[in-house]
Amino acid sequence: MSTVTVRNLPDEIHRALNARATKHGRSTEAEIRNILEATVNPPERLHLGTALAELGRRIGLTDADVELINQVRDRTPIKPIEFE
């Protein structure tokens, strides 16, 4: 596991972290890990595939519709942008 050192943490932030950890019955270190984990991997995080599938269900998209889209879709390869 990795280690992170936070320098120059203001005293009021440290006190708030200690109070929050006590409220949740954790050590300050465990509270900081919990905060970081919840921040970078929130449970309400949008998963694009799930959102698109839900949108398709909501508008009534069928397999036949998807097949039609695939038949008329332009499959010409995209030309990369050129910088001078």
Secondary structure, DSSP 8 states (H G I E B T S, - for coil): -------S--HHHHHHHHHHHHHHT--HHHHHHHHHHHHHS-TT---HHHHHHHHHHHHT--HHHHHHHHHHS-----------
